Amino acid sequence: MQTPDAPSPAGLYTTNAPSEQNVRLRERGMRDRFGRLIEYLRISVTDRCNIRCVYCVPESDKGYEQDRNLLEYTQITDLVSVLAQHGLRRVRITGGEPLVRPNVPDLVALLSAIPGVDDLSLSTNGILLPRYVKALKDNGLRRINISLDTLQPAKFRRVSPVGKWEDVWQGIESALEAGLSPVKINCVLMRGINDDEVQEFARLTLRYPLHVRFIELMPIGNLEFYKKEHVFPVGMAKTACAQLGELMPVVEGEAVGGGPADVFRVPGAQGTLGFIGACSANFCARCNRMRLSADGYLYPCLGHGIRVDMKPALSLPPDQRESAIMQRMEQALAVKPEGHQFISVIPHAAFRTMRAIGG
Protein backbone atom coordinates (compact mmCIF):
# COMPACT_ATOMS: atom_id res chain seq x y z
CA MET A 1 0.00 0.00 0.00
CA GLN A 2 1.37 3.40 -0.94
CA THR A 3 2.09 5.81 1.87
CA PRO A 4 1.35 9.53 1.64
CA ASP A 5 5.04 10.42 1.73
CA ALA A 6 6.10 7.91 -0.93
CA PRO A 7 3.18 7.59 -3.31
CA SER A 8 4.98 6.55 -6.49
CA PRO A 9 4.80 2.96 -7.78
CA ALA A 10 7.90 0.99 -6.92
CA GLY A 11 10.58 1.06 -9.61
CA LEU A 12 8.88 3.71 -11.72
CA TYR A 13 11.43 6.40 -10.93
CA THR A 14 15.19 6.22 -10.68
CA THR A 15 17.45 8.28 -8.47
CA ASN A 16 18.84 10.25 -11.39
CA ALA A 17 16.16 10.96 -13.98
CA PRO A 18 17.52 10.93 -17.55
CA SER A 19 17.71 14.21 -19.41
CA GLU A 20 15.19 12.82 -21.93
CA GLN A 21 12.55 13.01 -19.22
CA ASN A 22 13.05 16.74 -18.83
CA VAL A 23 12.84 17.26 -22.60
CA ARG A 24 9.60 15.25 -22.73
CA LEU A 25 8.09 17.21 -19.86
CA ARG A 26 8.96 20.53 -21.48
CA GLU A 27 7.26 19.43 -24.68
CA ARG A 28 4.01 18.22 -23.18
CA GLY A 29 3.84 20.33 -20.04
CA MET A 30 3.08 18.89 -16.62
CA ARG A 31 0.05 16.68 -17.23
CA ASP A 32 -1.41 14.21 -14.79
CA ARG A 33 -2.71 10.77 -15.75
CA PHE A 34 -6.11 12.26 -16.59
CA GLY A 35 -4.63 14.72 -19.07
CA ARG A 36 -5.07 17.80 -16.90
CA LEU A 37 -2.39 20.43 -17.45
CA ILE A 38 -0.89 21.49 -14.11
CA GLU A 39 0.25 25.08 -14.43
CA TYR A 40 -0.67 26.58 -11.05
CA LEU A 41 1.14 26.24 -7.71
CA ARG A 42 -0.13 27.63 -4.42
CA ILE A 43 2.79 28.14 -2.04
CA SER A 44 2.27 28.41 1.70
CA VAL A 45 5.08 30.31 3.37
CA THR A 46 3.81 29.82 6.93
CA ASP A 47 1.09 28.02 8.84
CA ARG A 48 0.89 30.89 11.32
CA CYS A 49 -2.05 33.27 11.25
CA ASN A 50 -3.04 36.38 13.18
CA ILE A 51 -6.73 35.44 13.29
CA ARG A 52 -8.48 32.14 14.10
CA CYS A 53 -11.52 31.71 11.87
CA VAL A 54 -14.03 29.23 13.29
CA TYR A 55 -14.21 27.14 10.11
CA CYS A 56 -10.43 26.91 9.75
CA VAL A 57 -8.86 26.23 13.12
CA PRO A 58 -10.29 23.83 15.74
CA GLU A 59 -10.08 25.03 19.33
CA SER A 60 -7.76 22.12 20.05
CA ASP A 61 -5.25 23.28 17.43
CA LYS A 62 -2.64 25.31 19.26
CA GLY A 63 0.59 24.37 17.51
CA TYR A 64 2.57 25.80 14.63
CA GLU A 65 5.33 24.37 12.50
CA GLN A 66 8.75 25.23 13.88
CA ASP A 67 10.45 27.93 11.86
CA ARG A 68 13.49 25.77 11.20
CA ASN A 69 11.30 23.36 9.24
CA LEU A 70 10.00 26.00 6.84
CA LEU A 71 11.34 26.19 3.31
CA GLU A 72 13.72 29.07 2.76
CA TYR A 73 12.82 31.64 0.12
CA THR A 74 15.77 30.52 -1.99
CA GLN A 75 14.45 26.95 -1.95
CA ILE A 76 11.00 28.11 -3.01
CA THR A 77 12.56 30.16 -5.80
CA ASP A 78 14.65 27.19 -6.97
CA LEU A 79 11.55 25.00 -7.11
CA VAL A 80 9.47 27.53 -9.03
CA SER A 81 12.36 28.23 -11.42
CA VAL A 82 12.52 24.56 -12.37
CA LEU A 83 8.76 24.07 -12.67
CA ALA A 84 8.43 27.24 -14.75
CA GLN A 85 10.63 25.58 -17.37
CA HIS A 86 8.04 22.81 -17.60
CA GLY A 87 4.84 24.80 -17.87
CA LEU A 88 4.19 26.39 -14.49
CA ARG A 89 2.87 29.89 -15.14
CA ARG A 90 0.70 30.80 -12.16
CA VAL A 91 1.92 31.13 -8.56
CA ARG A 92 0.01 32.21 -5.48
CA ILE A 93 1.65 32.95 -2.12
CA THR A 94 -0.54 31.80 0.77
CA GLY A 95 -0.48 30.77 4.42
CA GLY A 96 -1.70 30.73 7.16
CA GLU A 97 -1.39 34.45 6.84
CA PRO A 98 1.64 34.96 4.59
CA LEU A 99 2.34 38.50 5.74
CA VAL A 100 3.17 37.35 9.28
CA ARG A 101 6.34 35.81 7.87
CA PRO A 102 9.13 38.38 7.58
CA ASN A 103 10.24 39.74 4.20
CA VAL A 104 7.47 38.35 1.99
CA PRO A 105 7.96 41.28 -0.43
CA ASP A 106 11.48 39.92 -1.01
CA LEU A 107 10.00 36.57 -2.04
CA VAL A 108 7.63 38.39 -4.40
CA ALA A 109 10.62 40.05 -6.05
CA LEU A 110 12.37 36.71 -6.50
CA LEU A 111 9.33 34.96 -7.95
CA SER A 112 8.28 37.81 -10.22
CA ALA A 113 11.70 37.70 -11.90
CA ILE A 114 11.36 34.04 -12.95
CA PRO A 115 10.80 33.65 -16.72
CA GLY A 116 7.52 31.91 -17.44
CA VAL A 117 5.71 33.02 -14.28
CA ASP A 118 3.21 35.46 -15.75
CA ASP A 119 0.66 35.44 -12.94
CA LEU A 120 1.84 36.07 -9.38
CA SER A 121 -0.73 36.67 -6.66
CA LEU A 122 -1.14 36.56 -2.89
CA SER A 123 -3.91 35.53 -0.49
CA THR A 124 -4.22 37.41 2.79
CA ASN A 125 -6.69 38.37 5.48
CA GLY A 126 -5.72 41.98 4.82
CA ILE A 127 -4.87 43.00 8.36
CA LEU A 128 -1.17 43.63 7.68
CA LEU A 129 -1.66 44.71 4.08
CA PRO A 130 -1.46 48.51 4.58
CA ARG A 131 2.03 48.03 5.99
CA TYR A 132 3.32 45.97 3.06
CA VAL A 133 1.18 46.77 0.01
CA LYS A 134 3.55 49.31 -1.55
CA ALA A 135 6.54 46.98 -1.29
CA LEU A 136 4.50 44.10 -2.65
CA LYS A 137 3.36 46.15 -5.65
CA ASP A 138 6.82 47.62 -6.28
CA ASN A 139 8.34 44.12 -6.20
CA GLY A 140 6.03 42.68 -8.81
CA LEU A 141 2.72 41.69 -7.23
CA ARG A 142 -0.21 42.56 -9.47
CA ARG A 143 -3.29 41.01 -7.91
CA ILE A 144 -4.51 39.89 -4.52
CA ASN A 145 -7.23 37.90 -2.75
CA ILE A 146 -8.46 39.16 0.61
CA SER A 147 -10.57 37.04 2.96
CA LEU A 148 -13.66 38.72 4.36
CA ASP A 149 -16.63 36.68 5.57
CA THR A 150 -18.88 39.40 6.95
CA LEU A 151 -19.56 43.09 6.41
CA GLN A 152 -20.67 43.54 10.01
CA PRO A 153 -17.88 44.44 12.48
CA ALA A 154 -19.71 42.89 15.43
CA LYS A 155 -20.25 39.63 13.56
CA PHE A 156 -16.57 39.52 12.62
CA ARG A 157 -15.77 38.49 16.19
CA ARG A 158 -18.16 35.58 15.83
CA VAL A 159 -16.19 34.36 12.84
CA SER A 160 -12.82 35.10 14.40
CA PRO A 161 -12.25 35.74 18.10
CA VAL A 162 -9.20 37.86 17.28
CA GLY A 163 -8.65 40.62 14.77
CA LYS A 164 -10.82 43.58 13.80
CA TRP A 165 -13.13 44.01 10.81
CA GLU A 166 -11.97 47.61 10.41
CA ASP A 167 -8.37 46.44 9.89
CA VAL A 168 -9.43 44.05 7.12
CA TRP A 169 -11.43 46.75 5.35
CA GLN A 170 -8.48 49.12 5.60
CA GLY A 171 -6.41 46.40 3.92
CA ILE A 172 -8.95 46.22 1.07
CA GLU A 173 -8.85 49.98 0.64
CA SER A 174 -5.05 49.97 0.61
CA ALA A 175 -5.02 47.32 -2.14
CA LEU A 176 -7.34 49.40 -4.31
CA GLU A 177 -5.36 52.58 -3.66
CA ALA A 178 -2.10 50.83 -4.57
CA GLY A 179 -3.52 49.85 -7.93
CA LEU A 180 -3.51 46.08 -7.47
CA SER A 181 -5.91 44.53 -9.96
CA PRO A 182 -7.94 42.52 -9.62
CA VAL A 183 -8.70 42.78 -5.93
CA LYS A 184 -10.77 39.74 -5.02
CA ILE A 185 -12.80 39.23 -1.86
CA ASN A 186 -13.02 35.62 -0.68
CA CYS A 187 -16.19 35.02 1.31
CA VAL A 188 -16.72 31.59 2.87
CA LEU A 189 -20.46 30.91 3.02
CA MET A 190 -21.80 29.80 6.41
CA ARG A 191 -25.45 29.02 7.05
CA GLY A 192 -26.76 30.87 10.06
CA ILE A 193 -23.78 33.22 10.14
CA ASN A 194 -23.37 35.16 6.91
CA ASP A 195 -25.95 33.69 4.52
CA ASP A 196 -28.06 36.80 5.14
CA GLU A 197 -25.28 39.03 3.75
CA VAL A 198 -24.94 37.54 0.28
CA GLN A 199 -26.68 40.42 -1.46
CA GLU A 200 -24.70 43.00 0.48
CA PHE A 201 -21.48 41.34 -0.68
CA ALA A 202 -22.81 41.35 -4.24
CA ARG A 203 -23.56 45.07 -4.00
CA LEU A 204 -19.88 45.71 -3.32
CA THR A 205 -19.26 45.00 -6.99
CA LEU A 206 -21.61 47.84 -7.89
CA ARG A 207 -19.81 50.37 -5.71
CA TYR A 208 -16.19 49.26 -6.05
CA PRO A 209 -13.95 47.47 -8.59
CA LEU A 210 -14.02 44.42 -6.35
CA HIS A 211 -14.43 40.82 -7.45
CA VAL A 212 -16.36 38.84 -4.85
CA ARG A 213 -15.91 35.08 -4.67
CA PHE A 214 -18.43 33.05 -2.68
CA ILE A 215 -16.75 29.86 -1.49
CA GLU A 216 -18.62 26.84 -0.24
CA LEU A 217 -17.65 25.60 3.20
CA MET A 218 -15.38 22.56 2.89
CA PRO A 219 -14.79 19.72 5.37
CA ILE A 220 -11.18 20.61 6.02
CA GLY A 221 -9.93 22.48 9.02
CA ASN A 222 -12.51 22.55 11.82
CA LEU A 223 -14.59 19.47 11.04
CA GLU A 224 -16.79 19.96 14.10
CA PHE A 225 -17.87 23.36 12.80
CA TYR A 226 -18.56 21.87 9.35
CA LYS A 227 -20.76 19.15 10.83
CA LYS A 228 -23.02 21.64 12.65
CA GLU A 229 -25.21 22.35 9.60
CA HIS A 230 -23.26 25.43 8.57
CA VAL A 231 -23.05 24.45 4.89
CA PHE A 232 -24.71 26.94 2.56
CA PRO A 233 -24.51 25.79 -1.10
CA VAL A 234 -23.22 28.28 -3.65
CA GLY A 235 -26.35 27.66 -5.73
CA MET A 236 -28.42 29.37 -3.05
CA ALA A 237 -25.99 32.30 -2.99
CA LYS A 238 -26.29 32.58 -6.76
CA THR A 239 -30.10 32.69 -6.49
CA ALA A 240 -29.85 35.50 -3.93
CA CYS A 241 -27.49 37.50 -6.15
CA ALA A 242 -29.80 37.11 -9.14
CA GLN A 243 -32.38 39.21 -7.33
CA LEU A 244 -30.13 42.22 -7.93
CA GLY A 245 -30.37 41.77 -11.70
CA GLU A 246 -29.60 39.30 -14.45
CA LEU A 247 -26.33 37.47 -13.84
CA MET A 248 -24.40 37.78 -17.07
CA PRO A 249 -21.72 35.10 -17.55
CA VAL A 250 -18.19 36.41 -17.83
CA VAL A 251 -16.60 34.59 -20.73
CA GLU A 252 -13.19 32.99 -20.56
CA GLY A 253 -10.55 35.60 -21.19
CA GLU A 254 -12.58 38.29 -19.45
CA ALA A 255 -12.60 36.45 -16.12
CA VAL A 256 -9.89 38.02 -14.00
CA GLY A 257 -7.24 35.61 -12.81
CA GLY A 258 -8.97 32.41 -13.91
CA GLY A 259 -9.57 29.76 -11.28
CA PRO A 260 -12.41 27.38 -10.38
CA ALA A 261 -15.15 29.98 -9.98
CA ASP A 262 -18.18 30.29 -12.24
CA VAL A 263 -18.03 34.03 -12.86
CA PHE A 264 -20.87 36.48 -13.54
CA ARG A 265 -21.47 40.21 -13.60
CA VAL A 266 -24.52 42.17 -12.45
CA PRO A 267 -25.51 44.86 -15.00
CA GLY A 268 -23.65 48.09 -14.25
CA ALA A 269 -21.19 46.46 -11.86
CA GLN A 270 -17.53 47.44 -11.70
CA GLY A 271 -16.56 44.00 -10.43
CA THR A 272 -17.70 40.41 -10.80
CA LEU A 273 -19.29 37.65 -8.75
CA GLY A 274 -17.78 34.18 -8.60
CA PHE A 275 -19.24 30.98 -7.16
CA ILE A 276 -16.93 28.19 -6.02
CA GLY A 277 -18.76 25.02 -5.02
CA ALA A 278 -16.12 22.46 -4.14
CA CYS A 279 -18.73 19.96 -2.96
CA SER A 280 -22.03 20.85 -4.65
CA ALA A 281 -20.54 21.90 -8.01
CA ASN A 282 -17.40 19.79 -8.29
CA PHE A 283 -14.75 21.33 -10.55
CA CYS A 284 -12.12 18.58 -10.25
CA ALA A 285 -12.24 17.83 -13.98
CA ARG A 286 -10.62 21.19 -14.70
CA CYS A 287 -8.23 21.29 -11.75
CA ASN A 288 -4.90 22.78 -12.78
CA ARG A 289 -3.14 23.14 -9.43
CA MET A 290 -1.05 21.69 -6.67
CA ARG A 291 -0.16 23.02 -3.24
CA LEU A 292 3.21 23.34 -1.56
CA SER A 293 3.07 23.42 2.24
CA ALA A 294 5.33 25.69 4.23
CA ASP A 295 7.41 22.71 5.35
CA GLY A 296 8.01 21.45 1.83
CA TYR A 297 5.32 18.88 1.03
CA LEU A 298 3.67 18.95 -2.38
CA TYR A 299 -0.06 18.14 -2.19
CA PRO A 300 -1.60 17.09 -5.53
CA CYS A 301 -5.11 17.51 -4.07
CA LEU A 302 -6.49 19.43 -1.10
CA GLY A 303 -9.05 16.68 -0.45
CA HIS A 304 -6.59 13.78 -0.17
CA GLY A 305 -3.76 12.87 2.18
CA ILE A 306 -1.36 12.15 -0.68
CA ARG A 307 1.78 14.24 -0.57
CA VAL A 308 5.35 14.23 -1.87
CA ASP A 309 8.28 15.54 0.17
CA MET A 310 10.21 18.05 -1.94
CA LYS A 311 12.84 18.96 0.65
CA PRO A 312 15.34 16.22 -0.24
CA ALA A 313 15.40 17.39 -3.86
CA LEU A 314 15.82 21.01 -2.82
CA SER A 315 18.79 20.11 -0.64
CA LEU A 316 20.84 18.59 -3.47
CA PRO A 317 23.74 20.34 -5.27
CA PRO A 318 22.62 22.59 -8.13
CA ASP A 319 23.70 20.16 -10.88
CA GLN A 320 21.40 17.46 -9.46
CA ARG A 321 18.52 19.61 -8.32
CA GLU A 322 16.44 19.97 -11.49
CA SER A 323 16.27 16.25 -12.24
CA ALA A 324 15.41 15.47 -8.61
CA ILE A 325 12.69 18.12 -8.50
CA MET A 326 11.11 16.86 -11.69
CA GLN A 327 11.36 13.25 -10.52
CA ARG A 328 9.28 14.13 -7.48
CA MET A 329 6.93 16.27 -9.53
CA GLU A 330 6.35 13.25 -11.77
CA GLN A 331 5.45 11.28 -8.66
CA ALA A 332 2.89 13.90 -7.69
CA LEU A 333 1.45 13.98 -11.22
CA ALA A 334 1.17 10.19 -11.23
CA VAL A 335 -0.90 10.08 -8.05
CA LYS A 336 -3.02 13.21 -8.43
CA PRO A 337 -6.54 11.78 -7.99
CA GLU A 338 -9.39 12.25 -10.40
CA GLY A 339 -11.45 13.97 -7.70
CA HIS A 340 -11.41 14.94 -4.04
CA GLN A 341 -12.81 13.01 -1.10
CA PHE A 342 -14.61 15.90 0.57
CA ILE A 343 -18.03 14.23 0.43
CA SER A 344 -16.94 11.05 2.18
CA VAL A 345 -14.51 12.91 4.49
CA ILE A 346 -12.21 9.91 4.72
CA PRO A 347 -9.87 10.39 7.70
CA HIS A 348 -6.18 10.33 6.84
CA ALA A 349 -3.05 10.87 8.86
CA ALA A 350 -1.77 13.42 6.35
CA PHE A 351 -4.90 15.57 6.46
CA ARG A 352 -4.07 18.92 8.00
CA THR A 353 -5.82 22.21 8.55
CA MET A 354 -6.12 24.56 5.60
CA ARG A 355 -3.58 26.92 7.13
CA ALA A 356 -1.03 24.09 7.29
CA ILE A 357 -1.45 22.95 3.68
CA GLY A 358 -1.97 26.40 2.21
CA GLY A 359 -5.29 28.04 1.43
N, C-alpha and C positions, 0 to 999 in steps of 0.2 A: 504493500500500500504506500502510495506517495505521501511524503510529509510536506507540510506547508513550506518548509525552508529548503527543500530539495525536490521540487515537483517534476523535474524532467525525467523521461524514461531512461532507464539504465542503458549506457552505451551509446546514446544518441549524440552526445557531445564529447569532444575531446578537450584535453587541457589547453592545447594551443590550436585555435580554430584556423583553418587554412585561409590564405588571402582570398581564394575564390569565393568563400562565403561572404566576405565583405563586399566584393564586387556584385554578387548576386543580390544582396540586400539593397545595395544602392540602386540597382536597376528596378527592382520591384517594390521598393519601399518596405516598411515594416508592416506586414500583413499577418494576421492571426490565421488559425486553421479554418476559419469561417469566411475568409476573404476580406475582413474589415481592415481598412488602412488605419494604422495607429500613428497619429501625427500630433498628439496632444499629451503633455505631461504636466500633472499638477504636483508641485513640489512643496512639501511642508518643511518649514525651516525651524519649527519649534512646536511642541505640544502644549506649551504654556499659553494661558489666556488670562486677560484681565477682567473678564466677566464669566459667569457660570450659568449659561442658559439651561433651563429646566429640561429641555428635550435632548441636550447634548451630554451633560455631565451628571452621572448619578451622585447622590449625596455621599455614597461610600467611596467615591473616587477622589482621593486626596493627593495622589502621587504624580510626579512629573519625571520624564526621562532625564537622567543626569547629563549635564552639559557636555561632559567628556565623550559621551556616546553620539552626539550629534554630528552629522556630516559638516565638514568645513566648507566654506564658500568656494574654495578652490576645487574641492572634490565635486561639488554640484556643477561647477562650471565645466570641469573635465567631462563629466557624464553628458551634459547637454551638448557640448561641442561634438562629441562622438555621435550621439543620436541625431543631431542636426544634419550630419553627413548622410544619414540614411532615411531622411524624410520627416524628422520631427520639425514642426514649424510653429507650434503653439505651446507656450509655457505660461503657467500661472503659479505665482508664489502664494502659498497659503500657510495656515497653522492648524491648530491653535490660532493665536493672534500673531501674525508674522511680525508686526511692528514692535512687539515686546523684545524681540531679539535684536541686539545691537547691530548697527551698521547695515541694515537691509538695503538702503539706497546704494551702498557699494556693490551688493549682489546684483541689483538691478543694472548697474553700469556694466558689470561683467557679462551678464546674460544678454543685454541689448546689443552688445558688440559681436555676438556670435553670428557668423553668416548662416542664413537659412532660417533663423528665428525671426519671423516677421510679425508675430503677435505675442507681446509680453504683457501680462496683466497681473493684478494682485487682488486678493480677497482680504477684507478687513472688517472689523466691527466699527471702524471709524473714529474711535475715541482718541487715538494718538495721531490721527491723520493730519490735523492742522500743524503739528510740529514737524512733520516729515514730508508733506505733500510737495513742496517746492523742490526739495532734493530728489524726490522720486521722479518728478516730471523732468527736471534738468538732466537726470541720469538715464532717461530713455523710457520711462513708463508712460503709456498712452491711455490706458483705460483701467477701470477699477470696479470691483463689486463691493458693495457695503451692506452688511447685514442689518436689517431693521425689521422687527416683527410686530411693532405697534406704533401708532402715532399718538398715543396717550402716555405722557410722562409717568403718571401714577401706575399705569398698567405695566410699564417697563420693568418695575421692580418685581412684578409677579412673574415675568419671564426670566429675569435675572436679578438675583438678590444683591448684586453689586453693579456698579456703573450707573451712569445717568443718561437719560434720554437726550437731554440738552447737549451733552458732549457728542453723542452720535450725530445729531442733526448738524452740529457745528462742523463735524467732519465731512458731511455731505456737502454743505455749503462751500467748504474749503476746496473740495474736489472740483466743483463746478467753477469756482473762481480761478482755479489754477489752469483751467482749460482741458482737463482730462475728459476724454470722450471715446466711448460712451461711459457715463456713470450709471451703473446698474444698482438697483436696490433688491436685495434678496430677502424675501419675506416667507418664512416657514409658516404654513397654515396650521392652526391649532383650533379644533372645535371647542367651543366654550371659552376661548381666550381671545382670539383675534378674528374669528370668522365674521364678526359683525363690522369689521373695518375694511373689508375687501374693496368696497366702492370708494372709500376714502383714499386707499392706496392707489386705486385706478385714477382718481382725479389728480393725483400728483403729476401724471403724465400730461395733463391739460395745462397745468400751471408752470411746470419746469421741464427742461430737457432731460428728464429722468426715465430710465427704462426699468420698470418694475417686473420682477420675476417672482411669481407665486410658486413655492416649492412644497410639494406634498411631504408630510411628516413620514420619515423612514424609520424602520426598526433597527436603528444603530445608534449607539450612545446610551441614553437612559431608557432601557427597555420597559421599566416599570411605568414611566410616563406614557410611553407609546401604547401600552396595554389598557390605559384608563380612558378609552373611548375618545381620545383627542384627535383622531384622524379626520381630516376634512378634505375630501377628494378635490382635485383641481377642477374637475368638471363642474362642481357646484360654484367654485370661485368664478369660473368662466361665465356661468349663467348670470351671476350677480353683476359682473362687469358689463354684460350685454345690455343691461338696463340703462346704461349711460349712452348707448348708441350702438349702431352696427359695428361689430368687430371685423375689421378688414384685415385679411391675412397679409402678413409682410412676406413678400416672396424672397426666396434664397438670393443672396447678394445684397439685399437691402437690410436683412436682419443683422444687427450690429453684434459682431463678435462670435456669431455662430453658436453652437452648443445644442443641448437636448431640448430646449424649450420650443413649444409651438407658439409662434409670435404673431401678435395682432396689434392693430392701432385703432383707437377710437377716433372718429372724425374730428379734425381740428387739433389733435394732440401733438405736442412737441416730442413726446417719447412714445414708447411702446409697452405692451403688456405681454408677458411670457408666462406660459403654464408648463410646469415640469412635474409630471406625474410618474414618479419612479415605480410605483406599485400599480396604480389604476390605469396608467397609459404607458406601459412598458416601452422604453426606447432602446433596449439592448441591441436590436438589430443594426442600429446605426452608431453604436458606441465607437469612439475613436480615441479613447484615452486610457492612460494608466496613472497610478499615483505613486509617488516616492515619499515614504515617511521620513521624518526628521532624523531617524537613526539608521537610514540607509536601506530599508526594505522596499522593493518594488511590488506593488499590489496591482495585478492585472484587472481586478474587479473589486469594487467597494463592498459588494454583497457576498463575498467568499473569503475564506481564510487563507487562500493560496497566496504565497508571497515568495519572492526571490531576493536573497541577500546580495546587495551590490557592493558592499564594503570591501570584500576581498579583492574584487577586480579593481576598485579605485585605489587600492593600496599597492598595486604592482608598479614596477618601473615604467616610465613612459612608453618604451618600445613594445611592451606587452599589454598595455592598458586597453587599447582599442579592441583587440581581438577578444580579450577577456570580458569587456563590457558587452560586446555584441553576442558573445556566447551566452551570457546570462539573459540578455534581452531576448534571444531566441528561445530560451527556456520559458520566459514569461509569455511570449507569443504562443508557444505550443500548448500552454495550459490555460490561457484566457478562456473562461467558460462562455457558452453561447448566451447565457442569461444569468441574472442574479438569483439569490435565494432569499430575497426579502420576505416573500409571502410565507414560506415555510419557517423562516427564522431558525435555521438549523444551527445549534450551538457549535462553536469551534474555538479551539484554544487560541487561534491567531486573530479572532475577532477583537477589535479594540474600539475605543470611542472614536468618534469622527475627528476630534482634535488630535488624536494620536496618529491616525492614518493620513489625515490631511483633507480638509473640507473642499 
